[in-house]
Amino acid sequence: MSPPSYDWDAGEYLTSEEERMIDELEAMLRPPVLPMAPYPPKAVLLASGETMVVRQASVDEVDTMLKVIQPLSWLARDFYDIVAARLFAELLGWKTHRVRNEYCLVGVIDGVLAGIVNGRLFDEKHGISYHTLTLKRGLRVGSHLFASKMEHHIEYLGQDEVWVVAESPIGHRRWMIEYPLDQKFEVQHELGGAPAWVLTRDTYFKAKSRLVTGSRPVSPELLASSYPLRKPDLKVMLTQIEHTLEARL
């Protein structure tokens, strides 16, 4: 039997009736949930020769991801700060049942977290792409994970279209131009900012052979190597970013 909850404002323990009322209020605050098919893990061979496991993350792994993401909210490079801050809030909202129909996919290389993507279902036929955060640069990790996210929406969740916005020039080039996505400017994406673009089923299947990679099934040994998530060395990523900036200059 769990101990009674403590009201730190009042300086006393809650009565059983007060706890019951809080449980009822919590149930009202949690959004309804649509059934979602799981994302089957896959193995992606990177240009470095390394293999990245792309799999669905669980709520139990959110705290580990938050510890990686939070420092990046101060990184004023390639819009890492705003992407990290928003992704932190979205995953925290998922953990605390304050976001409707959210999912998260991770890319893992030798047990180390290499990237994160997330999104949610707006309804049964329309998906919303949230964010793509790359933690290992120079290997198109973000592109592979974004493609996996679109694969999840179209092939496994059976949706008709996915609404997308970009917060950086790199994101716009990778998503809107590479696929290419169609304008959906009459829709205001819930992230705000720029009008929405859309990935339709037709666009996805035309781009699939170029952009969606990976093999299934993943061997039990390889899949097991992606657990538990290990935090990357962010100093390495910062060095990669500086090298990228020097190359651009």
N, C-alpha and C positions, 0 to 999 in steps of 0.2 A: 504494500500500500504506500503510495507516494505521500510525502508530507504536504500539509496545506500551503498554499501560496502566500507570499508575504507582500503586503501593500506598503511599499517604501514611503509613499507620501503620507499615509495615515500612521505609519509606525506600528502596524499590528497585522496579525494573520487574518486572512479572509475566512469568513464563515462558509460552511458547505453550500448555503443558498447563494452567496455571492460568487462562489466558484462555478456553480451551475449556471448562473446568469452570464458569466464571462464565456463559458463554453458555448452557450447558445448564441451569443454575439459573435464569437469567432466563426461559428458555422455560417452566420449570415454574411460575414465579411469575405469568406472564401468564394471565388468565382466558380461557376459550373464548369465542368470539364468534358471536352469531347473525347471519345475514344481515339487513340492514335496508334497506328501500327509501329512496331519497333524498327529502327534502322539497323539492317544487318551489317556487321563490321566488314571492312575490306582492307586490303594491303595495297599501298601505293608505292611503286618504286620511284625514288627521287633521282635527280640528275647526279647526285653525289654517290649513288650506289646504295644509299641507306633505304630502309623500308619504313614507311610510316603507316601505322595502324590508324585507321579512321573508324571511330566507334561512337556510340551514344554514351554520353555522360549521365551519371545518376545524381540525384539531389545530395547524396552523401558525399559527393566529391566537390560540392560547391565551395566549401570553406577553403580547400586547397587552392582552387582557382582564384578565389578572391584575394588570397595572400600574394599571388603572382600579379594579378591585375592592378591592385591598389597603387603600388609605386609608379606604375606607368601613367597614372592620371596626372602626374607632374611632368611628363615628358613632352615638351613642346617641339616635337619633330613628327612630320608626316601625319599630324592630327591624332597621334597616339593618345594625347591627353583626353580629348572629348570622347573618343571611341572607348578608352579604358573606363572613364567615369560612367558612361552610359551602360556599358556591358556589366560593370560592377553592380549597378542598380537593378538591371534586368535579372541577373542571376540571384541577387538577394531577394528580389520579388518572387522569383520561382521558388526559392527555398522557403519563404514565408507565406506561400500561397496567395500572392497578391498580383500575379500575372496569369491571364487566362491562356491555357493550352500552349504553354511554352515547352521547348525542347532545347537541348544543347548537344553538339557533336564536338569531339576533340580529336586532334591529330597527335599521335604519340610516337616518338622515335627512341628506341632502346629504353622505354620506360619514362622518358622525359617529355613533358608537355611541350609541344611545338606550335600549337595553334588552337584557337577556339572559334566556333561559329554558333550562332543561335538564331532562333526565330520562333514563330508561333502560328497557330491556325486562327484566322479571322473567323472563318466558318468552314463548313465541310469542303467547299470548292475553292476558297481563296486563302492564300498564305501570305504572311508578312515576314520578310527578311529583316532581321535586326542587325547584328554586327559580325564582322570578321576581324579577328585579332591574330596577327602573325607574331610568333615568338622566336622563330628561327628563319632568318632572312636569306634571300638569294637562291631559294630552291622552289619557288612558286608554291610554298606551303599554303598561303592564303588562297591562291587560285584553286588549288586542289580541294581545299575545305569548302570554299564557296560552291564549287561544282557539286560536291557531295551534299551540301545543303539543298541545292536545287533538285538533285536526284531524289533526296528524301521527300520533298514536297510533291514532285510530279509522279515518281514511280511507286513509292511506298505509301504515301498518304493519299495518293490518287487525286490530287488537286488539279484544277484547270489553269490556274495562274498564280504567280507569286509577285507581290508588290515590293519594289526595291528602291532605295535611295542610297546615294553615296555621300560621305562626308569629307572625302579627300579626292584630289585629282587622280591619285593612283587607283582608288576604288572606282571612279568614273571610267577610267580607261579599261580596267580589268573587267568590269561588269557590263556597263552600258555599251561600250564599243566592241569588245571582244566577242560577245555572243551573237549578234547585237540585240539589246533589249528594245522594246517599243515604248514610246511615250504613253503615259497614262496620267496626263496632267490634270484631268478632271478629278482625280483621287488625291486627297491630302494624306500622305503617309503619316502614321502616328508619331514618327520621330520628328515631325515638323520639318522646317527648312525647305529644301528643294522639292518640287513636285515629284510625284512617283513615276517610276518606270516599271514595266511589267515583263516578266518572263512567262510566255504562254507555253502550252504543251507543244505546239508546232515549233516554236523557236528552240525549245529545249532539245527535241529529238533531232533537229537539224544540226545543232551544235554538239550533240553528245559525242560523236566519234572524235571530234577535235579536242574537247575540253574535259570530258568525264572519263577518268581513268581509274584503275584499280582492279584487283582480282578477288574473287570469292570462291570457296570459303577460306577463311583465315584459319590456319592450323591452331589447335588448342595451345601449343607452346608459344606461338607468336602472340596470340591474343592474351595469354596470361602475362606476357612480358609488359603489357600496357597497364598493368595493375601492380601496386597502387600508383597513382600519378605522382611523378617526382617533379619538383620545381626546377625550371631551367636557370642557368646562370645568366641573369639579365645584363651583366657586364659584357658578355659576348655579344648579345643582341645590340647593345649600344655601340659597340665597336663596328658591327656590321652596318648600322645606320650611318655612322660617320663616314665609313668607306663609300657607301652609296651616295652620300652628299658630295664627297670629293669627286666621284666619278661624274656626277651631274655637272659640277662646276667645270 
